[in-house]
């Protein structure tokens, strides 16, 4: 059993690491510049620099000594000629084919603020020219094709007031973009490592380890941990009763269907379960709010504050999942009915209720636990539709708000929490199943 536990723990850690990597990459692709979302409409370059440092969005993605900087203005000419603050175009300069041709002119980048670290200037170009008097040429000595672009890095240690990129009259110079970076000593200080440290980090003071420290939201700068702590209880108040009633009612109705197999009762339950699976969750919520809340005036349709507000969303949540649950449990029980030990128990004179409850249900617990483990994480993270339609301030509602506000930091935190819950709960379910059925440890 110990070997099985260690093996499953190792596999779970690998799954968590893979989820963290995938989540990090996907949110990096969609994030853009979070500093622009936090600051005012026209922030100063130094404000952008400081906000990026606070958000750690200027760090390299995985590894590197260079952090993105606004000490000089970055310029991207892939979409045409642009007039940028602190960037001066002089001479015969024109744009075309995704580059800026500076053969007969120059581009001057004015320093925006003082820095102590050395600066890296990265130029994507083709042709030949100079950068503050230093040779800037492609691998063909300036004779590469116009669409053959290369990158060159120049380390600038004295932080001059101006960086001037000038064209060469003989071969020409075409710029696609120019970026600037500041030096850092620790190459492992990256965005991905900081993303891992949000989940688990080592501290110098007691208790020496911290977990799930997600920082602040992008839009309101509120601590994300406070939002999660505030929203988890409303989500539990709705989803825990939904989970328990759906599980108990699903198993009870499935046992009734199996006890009355191939009768009118069995067929009626099967038809109702299929019909329940076919009805859209959204349609069910809207109809339930209109009929039970508005038309019959039995329940409030919006709000949060007392148990009365929970009845309708819990009822609709149970109805929505009950059809699939009954169908699943009935299939499990029907397959288990073919086992010889049940026929032996019946032949010995055991009553059907005793056989179904004591023997059938107990030996069918493994698939029941597997299905429950897939549903349990949503108890904590809530239901997006239920919470948004009924005004319940849970984590599902927080996810909707984060989507509407493009708050990717909060969205990433909720995604990671959901993934961690899913992995941990499935790990516990696997260990429980292995304890109940020793054959699983040998597979």
Secondary structure as GFF3:
##gff-version 3
##sequence-region A 1 443
A	DSSP	alpha_helix	2	31	.	.	.	ID=ss1
A	DSSP	alpha_helix	34	38	.	.	.	ID=ss2
A	DSSP	alpha_helix	45	55	.	.	.	ID=ss3
A	DSSP	beta_strand	66	68	.	.	.	ID=ss4
A	DSSP	beta_strand	75	76	.	.	.	ID=ss5
A	DSSP	beta_strand	87	96	.	.	.	ID=ss6
A	DSSP	beta_strand	99	110	.	.	.	ID=ss7
A	DSSP	beta_strand	119	131	.	.	.	ID=ss8
A	DSSP	beta_strand	134	137	.	.	.	ID=ss9
A	DSSP	beta_strand	150	156	.	.	.	ID=ss10
A	DSSP	beta_strand	162	167	.	.	.	ID=ss11
A	DSSP	beta_strand	173	183	.	.	.	ID=ss12
A	DSSP	alpha_helix	191	199	.	.	.	ID=ss13
A	DSSP	beta_strand	200	202	.	.	.	ID=ss14
A	DSSP	beta_strand	209	211	.	.	.	ID=ss15
A	DSSP	alpha_helix	224	259	.	.	.	ID=ss16
A	DSSP	alpha_helix	264	278	.	.	.	ID=ss17
A	DSSP	alpha_helix	281	288	.	.	.	ID=ss18
A	DSSP	pi_helix	289	295	.	.	.	ID=ss19
A	DSSP	three_ten_helix	307	309	.	.	.	ID=ss20
A	DSSP	alpha_helix	310	337	.	.	.	ID=ss21
A	DSSP	alpha_helix	340	347	.	.	.	ID=ss22
A	DSSP	alpha_helix	352	354	.	.	.	ID=ss23
A	DSSP	pi_helix	355	360	.	.	.	ID=ss24
A	DSSP	alpha_helix	361	363	.	.	.	ID=ss25
A	DSSP	alpha_helix	365	381	.	.	.	ID=ss26
A	DSSP	alpha_helix	384	390	.	.	.	ID=ss27
A	DSSP	alpha_helix	395	404	.	.	.	ID=ss28
A	DSSP	alpha_helix	408	436	.	.	.	ID=ss29
A	DSSP	alpha_helix	439	442	.	.	.	ID=ss30
###
